[in-house]
Amino acid sequence: MGLINIPTANPSTDGFFRIGYNYNPRKYGLRRTGRNDEQVFFVNLAISKRLEINVNFLKLISNDKSGIKDGLGDRQIDIRYLIAKESKTFPAIALIMSSPFTIDAALLTHVIVATKHFDLSTDWSLETSLGYGSPYFVYRDVNLENVDIFSGFKWEKKSDYVYNNGYLVGAFGGVNLKYKNIVGLMAEWDSQKANVGCYVKPWKRLTLQGALLNGNQVMFGGSYTVSLLKTPKRIEKLHE
């Protein structure tokens, strides 16, 4: 789980599965900036404490001035690997990369990020993250003559890509002030703009989040997390 728009290097929990949704306002849209609001649906699976796989579906919201006819929208797979775990002295470090098989996506992510936690009291803690996003990426150029999925790869500058949205290109960072890990206040620089927000966990598995992007646009979302390795209590009782 990241902050508002930026990722973190927090460790995963084996077998955790997360499904979520985010609303992104049109002024800071990633696919059609200034024309359409966006919905981002995502699923996340922690294969281990170090490895996560995330699948994003970015769907544009149709309006009177800019109609939409596409189906699921952008489909993108990201892989996150925890290079180093956090210690008393050093932060955790993670590498996050979008699949090079991605053909058409506006959420391309190729970053390295470090995260460090500081205990302020028994109930309060501060999470800090700092990272850098590559201005280049590898993608597969698809055309009628290129039918081999392992060919046609190209190295391109993101500013020359069809979606020149600046998403996670350059330096980014943020802080998260937490109270018992159930309420948090967040502030970040996402490499393009400053954002502030908060989150609350009304239940252990549910997280709700809201944010103000660049001081003038509202973003919101939420996620629900379950463990695929833990046996539900109602099944455990049947074996007692």
C-alpha positions as CSV (number, residue, x, y, z in Angstrom):
1,M,0.0,0.0,0.0
2,G,1.4,3.4,-0.9
3,L,0.5,7.0,0.0
4,I,-1.8,8.9,-2.3
5,N,-0.1,8.7,-5.7
6,I,3.3,7.4,-4.7
7,P,4.4,3.8,-3.7
8,T,6.3,2.8,-0.6
9,A,8.7,0.0,0.4
10,N,6.6,-1.4,3.2
11,P,7.0,-5.2,3.5
12,S,4.1,-7.5,2.4
13,T,2.4,-10.2,4.3
14,D,2.4,-13.6,2.7
15,G,-0.8,-14.5,0.9
16,F,-2.5,-11.1,1.4
17,F,-5.0,-10.3,-1.4
18,R,-6.2,-6.7,-1.8
19,I,-8.9,-5.3,-4.1
20,G,-9.5,-1.6,-4.4
21,Y,-10.8,1.4,-6.3
22,N,-9.6,5.0,-6.8
23,Y,-11.3,8.0,-8.4
24,N,-9.0,10.4,-10.2
25,P,-10.3,13.9,-11.3
26,R,-10.0,14.9,-15.0
27,K,-7.7,17.9,-14.3
28,Y,-5.0,15.4,-13.2
29,G,-6.1,12.5,-15.4
30,L,-3.4,10.2,-16.7
31,R,-4.9,9.1,-20.0
32,R,-6.9,12.1,-21.2
33,T,-5.8,15.0,-19.0
34,G,-8.4,17.7,-18.7
35,R,-11.0,15.7,-20.6
36,N,-12.2,12.8,-18.6
37,D,-12.4,11.7,-15.0
38,E,-10.9,8.3,-14.3
39,Q,-11.6,5.2,-12.3
40,V,-8.7,2.9,-11.3
41,F,-9.6,-0.6,-10.2
42,F,-6.8,-2.7,-8.8
43,V,-6.0,-6.1,-7.3
44,N,-2.8,-6.9,-5.4
45,L,-1.4,-10.3,-4.4
46,A,1.5,-10.7,-2.0
47,I,3.4,-13.8,-3.2
48,S,5.8,-13.5,-0.3
49,K,7.1,-10.8,2.1
50,R,9.3,-9.5,-0.7
51,L,7.3,-10.1,-3.9
52,E,4.0,-8.5,-4.9
53,I,2.0,-8.5,-8.2
54,N,-0.4,-5.7,-8.9
55,V,-3.0,-5.5,-11.7
56,N,-4.5,-2.1,-12.6
57,F,-7.5,-1.3,-14.7
58,L,-7.8,2.4,-15.6
59,K,-11.2,3.2,-17.1
60,L,-12.2,6.7,-18.4
61,I,-15.6,8.1,-17.3
62,S,-17.6,9.3,-20.2
63,N,-19.2,12.8,-20.2
64,D,-21.1,15.0,-22.7
65,K,-18.0,16.6,-24.2
66,S,-15.8,13.5,-24.3
67,G,-17.6,10.2,-24.8
68,I,-15.9,6.9,-24.2
69,K,-16.5,3.6,-26.0
70,D,-13.6,1.4,-24.8
71,G,-14.3,-1.6,-22.6
72,L,-12.1,-2.4,-19.7
73,G,-9.7,0.4,-20.4
74,D,-5.9,0.2,-19.6
75,R,-4.8,-3.2,-18.3
76,Q,-1.4,-3.2,-16.6
77,I,0.7,-5.6,-14.5
78,D,3.3,-4.2,-12.0
79,I,5.8,-6.3,-10.1
80,R,7.2,-5.1,-6.8
81,Y,10.2,-6.6,-5.2
82,L,11.6,-5.7,-1.7
83,I,15.4,-5.5,-2.3
84,A,16.2,-4.8,1.4
85,K,14.2,-5.0,4.6
86,E,14.1,-2.1,7.1
87,S,16.6,-2.2,10.0
88,K,17.2,0.2,12.9
89,T,19.7,2.1,10.8
90,F,18.6,1.6,7.2
91,P,15.3,1.9,5.3
92,A,13.5,-0.7,3.4
93,I,14.2,-0.5,-0.4
94,A,11.8,-1.7,-3.1
95,L,11.9,-1.9,-6.9
96,I,8.6,-1.5,-8.8
97,M,8.4,-2.2,-12.6
98,S,5.5,-2.4,-15.0
99,S,5.6,-5.5,-17.2
100,P,7.5,-4.9,-20.5
101,F,4.6,-6.7,-22.2
102,T,2.4,-3.7,-21.5
103,I,1.2,-2.3,-24.8
104,D,-1.0,0.7,-24.0
105,A,-1.1,2.1,-20.5
106,A,-1.0,5.4,-18.7
107,L,0.1,4.2,-15.3
108,L,3.6,3.0,-16.3
109,T,5.8,2.6,-13.2
110,H,9.5,2.1,-13.1
111,V,10.8,3.3,-9.7
112,I,13.0,2.6,-6.8
113,V,11.8,3.7,-3.4
114,A,13.0,3.7,0.2
115,T,10.8,3.7,3.4
116,K,11.7,4.3,7.0
117,H,9.5,4.2,10.1
118,F,10.0,6.2,13.3
119,D,8.1,5.5,16.6
120,L,7.0,8.9,18.1
121,S,5.2,7.4,21.1
122,T,3.2,4.2,22.0
123,D,0.4,5.2,19.7
124,W,2.0,7.5,17.1
125,S,4.5,6.7,14.3
126,L,5.9,8.4,11.3
127,E,6.5,6.7,8.0
128,T,8.8,8.5,5.5
129,S,9.4,7.5,1.8
130,L,11.7,8.8,-0.8
131,G,12.1,7.5,-4.4
132,Y,13.0,8.1,-8.0
133,G,11.1,7.3,-11.1
134,S,13.0,6.5,-14.4
135,P,12.3,8.8,-17.3
136,Y,12.8,5.8,-19.6
137,F,11.0,2.5,-20.0
138,V,11.0,-0.7,-22.1
139,Y,7.9,-1.5,-24.0
140,R,6.7,-3.9,-26.8
141,D,5.9,-2.1,-30.1
142,V,3.1,-4.0,-31.6
143,N,2.3,-4.0,-35.3
144,L,0.9,-6.4,-37.9
145,E,4.3,-7.9,-38.6
146,N,5.2,-8.4,-34.9
147,V,3.3,-11.5,-33.7
148,D,6.0,-12.9,-31.4
149,I,5.4,-11.8,-27.8
150,F,9.1,-12.0,-27.1
151,S,10.1,-9.5,-29.9
152,G,9.6,-5.9,-30.8
153,F,10.9,-4.5,-27.5
154,K,12.0,-0.8,-27.6
155,W,13.6,1.6,-25.2
156,E,11.7,4.9,-25.1
157,K,11.7,8.2,-23.2
158,K,8.4,8.6,-21.3
159,S,8.1,12.2,-22.5
160,D,8.0,10.9,-26.1
161,Y,5.3,8.3,-25.2
162,V,1.7,8.8,-26.3
163,Y,0.8,9.4,-22.6
164,N,3.2,12.1,-21.6
165,N,1.6,12.6,-18.2
166,G,4.8,12.7,-16.0
167,Y,3.5,10.0,-13.8
168,L,6.3,9.0,-11.3
169,V,9.0,10.5,-13.4
170,G,11.8,12.0,-11.3
171,A,12.1,12.4,-7.6
172,F,9.2,11.9,-5.3
173,G,8.6,11.5,-1.6
174,G,6.1,11.7,1.2
175,V,5.2,11.2,4.9
176,N,2.5,9.4,6.7
177,L,1.7,10.3,10.4
178,K,-0.2,7.3,11.8
179,Y,-2.2,6.8,15.0
180,K,-2.3,3.1,16.0
181,N,-2.2,2.3,12.3
182,I,-6.0,3.0,12.0
183,V,-5.9,6.7,11.1
184,G,-3.3,8.5,9.1
185,L,-2.5,12.0,7.7
186,M,-0.4,12.0,4.5
187,A,1.5,14.6,2.5
188,E,3.6,13.9,-0.6
189,W,5.3,15.2,-3.7
190,D,4.4,12.9,-6.5
191,S,7.1,14.2,-8.9
192,Q,4.7,16.7,-10.4
193,K,2.6,18.2,-7.6
194,A,2.0,18.4,-3.9
195,N,-0.9,16.3,-2.4
196,V,-2.3,16.0,1.1
197,G,-4.8,13.4,2.4
198,C,-5.9,11.1,5.1
199,Y,-7.1,7.5,5.6
200,V,-9.1,5.6,8.1
201,K,-9.5,1.9,8.8
202,P,-13.1,1.5,10.2
203,W,-12.5,-2.3,10.1
204,K,-9.3,-4.3,10.1
205,R,-9.6,-5.3,6.4
206,L,-11.2,-2.1,5.1
207,T,-9.3,1.2,4.3
208,L,-10.9,4.4,3.1
209,Q,-8.9,7.3,1.7
210,G,-9.4,10.8,0.5
211,A,-7.0,13.4,-0.8
212,L,-6.6,16.9,-2.2
213,L,-4.4,17.0,-5.3
214,N,-2.3,20.2,-5.7
215,G,-4.7,22.0,-3.4
216,N,-7.6,22.1,-5.8
217,Q,-9.0,18.7,-6.9
218,V,-10.5,15.9,-4.7
219,M,-9.4,12.2,-5.1
220,F,-10.8,9.3,-3.1
221,G,-10.8,5.5,-2.9
222,G,-10.7,2.4,-0.8
223,S,-9.5,-1.1,-0.6
224,Y,-10.4,-4.4,1.1
225,T,-7.8,-7.0,2.2
226,V,-8.0,-10.6,3.0
227,S,-5.5,-13.4,3.7
228,L,-5.6,-16.3,1.3
229,L,-3.5,-18.4,3.7
230,K,-5.7,-18.0,6.8
231,T,-8.6,-20.4,7.3
232,P,-11.9,-18.5,7.9
233,K,-13.2,-18.8,11.6
234,R,-16.5,-20.4,10.6
235,I,-14.5,-23.3,8.9
236,E,-12.1,-23.6,11.8
237,K,-15.2,-24.1,14.2
238,L,-16.4,-27.0,12.0
239,H,-13.2,-28.9,12.8
240,E,-13.3,-28.2,16.5
